[in-house]
Amino acid sequence: MSQDPIRIVTLQAHILAEQARYPEAGGTLSWILSALSISAKIIADKVRRARLENVLGSVGRENVQGEAQQKLDVLANDVLLATLGGREGVAIVASEENEEPVILREEASGERRYCVLFDPLDGSSNLDVCGAVGTIFSILAYDAGVGLARDSLLQPGARQVAAGYVLYGSSTVFVLSIGHGVDLFVLDPSVGAFMRVERNLRIPAGNKVYSVNEGNRRSFPDGYRRYLDWAQNNGYSSRYTGAMVADVHRILLKGGVFLYPPTQKAPEGKLRLMYEANPLAMIIERAGGKALCAPGERLLDIHPKAIHQRTPVILGSAGEVDDVVRLIDGV
């Protein structure tokens, strides 16, 4: 009896197949996703060769967030700006590393255009010790009818057209959500293409793992400290790498919960709503999990007031998020 042949699906083939599901699609979004995949390959190579090419360490200045910029932060940012800037369908690009967005094309057009937001190298402080880092991206539809072009960026995360991330670790992983579902691709360096290895990922229902920077525990609100006491008394393990993209990827595959509470130093939260929280929240929700900024407050419903707005984050397996909320509420 003959066996069915193994299907090999590249990221490009996947994108084109998704495009074919929407007869009205003109291919603009596909070109943007192609630019992101090219950027990911270039950045992956830079990360692998960072020590050999002496591009580790700080450049000696801070970004708009007040954080020390790493050399590879700047390189990754430049790569993304260059590849996306060449795509006609991109109206605006906005980076966590830049104070202002780059307006590329703000005039009305018969072709649909998009805004692309990204964190070029999340967790870049891990680079010096060969830790995992990643790129996070969010794509929104551009509205030429708004007063100022940059106001097109100020949309709640629920309106994202696509979202995803690239994790540069023992392998280079590309996780993408377009329309519905979450799909996982791994870069095959022998052929230079991302290969689909998982379709319609679902986050496991439960896993006794939490991810949080417990160095800030004393400045967490009482409810979060109460949750940590409960979790530790109930056999939970702690996993925290210092790169949100790596921690959320583990939770997506294994289950658990990721927390970044408000603190005395950052009462509005520390993570960036539009560059980190929204795209990862969409991935987690579409995989069957939950993503909140506080009990009863869905992350993807927040109407941003500024492009560098920050937020607390609670996301992961639905049941694990419910336990956090229950303990915060004191139930």
C-alpha positions in Angstrom: 0.0 0.0 0.0 1.5 3.4 -1.0 1.8 6.1 1.6 0.7 9.6 1.2 3.7 11.8 0.3 5.1 14.1 3.0 3.9 17.7 2.3 6.6 20.3 2.4 5.1 23.8 3.0 7.3 26.8 3.1 6.3 30.1 4.7 6.0 31.7 1.3 3.7 28.9 0.1 1.6 29.2 3.3 1.2 32.9 2.8 0.2 32.5 -0.8 -2.3 29.8 0.2 -3.8 32.1 2.8 -4.0 34.9 0.2 -5.9 32.6 -2.1 -8.6 32.2 0.5 -9.6 35.8 0.1 -10.4 36.7 -3.6 -10.4 40.4 -2.8 -6.7 40.3 -1.6 -4.3 42.0 -3.8 -1.1 40.4 -2.5 0.1 43.5 -0.6 0.0 41.8 2.8 1.9 38.8 1.3 4.7 41.1 0.1 5.0 42.6 3.6 5.1 39.2 5.3 7.8 38.2 2.7 9.8 41.3 3.8 9.5 40.2 7.4 10.7 36.7 6.6 13.8 38.1 4.7 14.5 40.3 7.6 14.3 37.3 10.0 16.9 35.4 7.9 19.3 38.4 7.9 18.9 39.0 11.6 19.3 35.3 12.4 22.6 35.3 10.6 23.7 38.5 12.5 22.8 36.9 15.8 24.8 33.7 15.1 27.9 35.7 14.0 27.6 38.5 16.7 30.7 37.6 18.6 32.7 36.8 15.6 31.9 40.1 14.0 32.3 42.0 17.3 28.7 43.4 17.4 27.9 42.5 21.0 27.5 45.1 23.7 26.1 48.6 24.0 26.4 51.4 21.4 26.7 53.9 24.3 23.3 55.5 24.0 19.7 55.0 25.1 16.6 54.4 23.0 13.3 56.2 23.5 12.4 53.8 26.3 15.4 54.9 28.3 17.2 51.6 27.9 20.8 51.0 26.7 20.8 50.2 23.0 22.7 47.1 22.0 24.7 47.1 18.8 22.4 44.3 17.5 19.3 46.3 18.4 20.5 48.9 16.0 21.5 46.4 13.3 18.1 44.6 13.5 16.2 47.8 13.5 18.1 49.0 10.3 17.4 45.7 8.6 13.7 45.8 9.2 13.4 49.5 8.2 15.3 48.7 5.0 13.3 45.7 3.9 9.9 47.1 4.8 10.7 50.5 3.4 11.0 48.9 0.0 7.5 47.5 0.0 5.0 49.7 -1.7 2.1 48.5 0.5 3.8 49.8 3.7 2.5 53.2 4.7 4.1 53.5 8.1 6.7 51.7 10.1 7.1 52.1 13.8 9.8 50.7 15.9 10.3 50.4 19.7 13.8 51.8 19.1 12.6 55.0 17.4 10.8 57.9 19.1 8.7 58.7 16.0 7.2 56.4 13.3 8.5 56.6 9.8 5.8 57.9 7.4 6.6 56.3 4.0 3.4 56.8 2.0 0.5 58.8 3.5 -1.5 59.7 0.3 -4.7 57.8 -0.5 -4.2 54.9 -2.9 -6.4 52.4 -4.7 -4.2 49.7 -3.1 -4.7 48.8 0.5 -1.8 49.8 2.7 -0.6 48.8 6.1 1.2 50.0 9.2 3.9 47.7 10.5 5.1 47.9 14.2 8.0 45.9 15.6 10.3 45.3 18.4 13.5 44.5 16.4 15.3 42.5 19.0 13.4 41.6 22.2 15.7 40.5 25.1 18.8 41.9 23.5 20.6 42.0 26.9 20.7 38.2 26.6 23.0 38.4 23.6 26.3 38.7 25.5 25.6 35.3 27.2 24.2 33.6 24.1 20.6 33.7 25.4 17.5 33.6 23.3 16.3 36.8 21.6 13.5 37.5 19.2 11.7 39.9 16.8 8.0 40.7 17.5 5.7 42.3 14.8 2.2 43.7 14.4 0.4 44.7 11.2 -2.5 47.1 11.1 -4.6 48.5 8.2 -3.6 52.0 7.3 -6.4 54.6 7.2 -5.6 57.5 4.9 -8.7 59.4 6.1 -7.4 60.1 9.6 -6.2 63.6 10.5 -2.5 62.8 11.0 -1.0 59.8 9.3 0.6 58.5 12.6 -2.9 58.3 14.1 -3.5 55.2 12.0 -1.3 53.4 14.5 -3.5 54.1 17.5 -5.8 51.1 17.0 -6.7 48.5 19.6 -4.9 45.2 19.2 -8.1 43.4 18.2 -7.8 45.1 14.8 -4.5 43.6 14.0 -4.5 42.1 10.5 -1.6 39.8 11.3 0.9 39.4 14.2 3.8 37.2 15.0 7.3 36.8 16.2 10.7 35.2 15.3 12.7 33.5 18.0 16.4 33.2 17.5 17.6 30.3 19.6 18.8 26.7 19.0 16.8 27.1 15.8 15.1 30.1 14.2 11.4 29.9 14.7 8.7 32.0 12.9 5.3 32.0 14.5 2.5 33.7 12.5 -1.2 34.4 12.8 -3.1 35.7 9.7 -6.8 35.9 10.0 -7.4 32.8 12.1 -5.2 30.3 13.9 -1.5 30.2 14.7 1.2 28.4 12.6 4.8 27.6 13.4 7.7 27.6 10.9 11.4 26.7 11.4 14.2 28.0 9.3 16.0 25.2 7.3 19.4 26.8 6.7 20.3 24.2 4.1 17.7 25.6 1.7 17.3 29.0 3.2 13.5 28.7 3.7 11.1 28.6 6.7 9.3 25.3 6.7 5.9 24.8 8.3 6.1 22.3 11.2 2.9 23.0 13.1 -0.6 24.0 11.9 -3.2 25.6 14.1 -1.3 25.5 17.3 -3.3 25.2 20.5 -1.9 26.2 23.9 -2.1 23.3 26.4 -4.9 23.8 28.9 -2.8 23.7 32.0 0.8 23.5 33.2 2.1 24.4 36.6 4.6 26.9 35.3 4.7 30.7 35.7 7.1 33.2 34.2 7.8 36.5 36.0 10.7 38.6 37.1 10.6 37.7 40.8 13.4 40.2 41.4 10.6 42.8 41.5 8.4 40.8 43.8 8.5 43.2 46.7 7.2 46.0 44.6 4.3 43.9 43.1 0.7 44.7 44.2 -0.6 42.5 47.0 -2.7 40.3 44.6 0.3 39.3 42.5 2.3 38.4 45.6 -0.7 36.4 46.9 -0.7 34.5 43.6 3.0 33.7 43.8 2.5 32.4 47.4 -0.3 30.2 46.2 1.6 28.9 43.1 4.7 28.0 45.2 2.5 26.2 47.7 0.9 24.2 44.9 4.0 22.8 43.2 4.5 25.4 40.5 7.9 25.9 38.8 9.3 29.2 37.7 10.8 29.8 34.2 12.0 33.3 33.2 14.6 34.1 30.6 14.5 37.9 30.4 13.2 37.8 26.9 9.4 38.0 26.6 9.3 36.4 23.2 11.2 33.3 24.5 9.1 33.0 27.6 5.8 33.3 25.7 7.0 30.8 23.1 7.5 28.2 25.8 4.1 28.9 27.2 2.5 28.7 23.8 4.0 25.2 23.3 3.9 23.9 26.9 1.3 25.9 28.7 1.5 28.0 31.8 1.2 31.8 32.5 3.4 34.8 31.8 3.2 37.8 34.1 4.6 41.3 34.0 2.8 43.2 36.8 2.8 46.9 37.6 5.5 47.9 40.1 6.2 50.9 42.2 8.8 52.0 39.7 6.5 51.3 36.7 2.9 51.6 37.9 1.5 51.6 34.4 3.5 48.5 33.6 6.7 48.1 31.7 6.0 46.2 28.5 5.1 48.1 25.3 1.4 47.7 24.4 1.8 48.0 20.6 5.2 46.4 20.0 5.1 43.5 22.4 1.8 43.0 24.3 -0.7 43.3 21.4 1.0 40.9 18.9 1.7 38.3 21.5 -1.8 38.6 23.0 -3.2 37.9 19.6 -1.1 34.8 19.2 -2.0 33.5 22.6 -5.8 34.2 22.1 -5.9 32.6 18.7 -4.2 29.5 20.2 -7.0 29.2 22.8 -5.4 31.2 25.7 -6.2 34.4 27.4 -4.4 37.8 27.5 -5.3 40.5 30.0 -3.8 43.7 31.3 -5.7 43.4 34.6 -8.5 41.3 35.9 -11.5 41.7 33.6 -9.5 43.9 31.1 -8.6 42.3 27.8 -5.3 43.5 26.3 -6.6 43.5 22.8 -9.4 45.9 23.7 -7.2 48.7 24.9 -7.4 51.9 22.8 -3.9 53.2 22.8 -3.3 56.9 23.4 0.4 56.9 22.4 2.6 54.6 20.3 5.0 53.9 23.1 2.3 53.2 25.7 3.1 50.6 28.3 0.9 48.0 30.0 0.9 45.2 32.6 0.5 41.8 31.1 -1.1 38.5 32.2 -1.3 35.9 29.4 -1.1 32.1 28.9 -3.3 29.1 29.3 -6.9 30.1 30.0 -7.2 28.3 33.3 -3.8 29.5 34.5 -4.8 33.1 33.7 -8.1 32.5 35.6 -6.1 31.4 38.7 -4.0 34.6 38.6 -7.2 36.7 38.4 -8.8 34.8 41.2 -5.9 35.3 43.5 -5.5 39.0 42.6 -9.2 39.5 43.4 -8.6 37.7 46.7 -11.0 34.9 46.0 
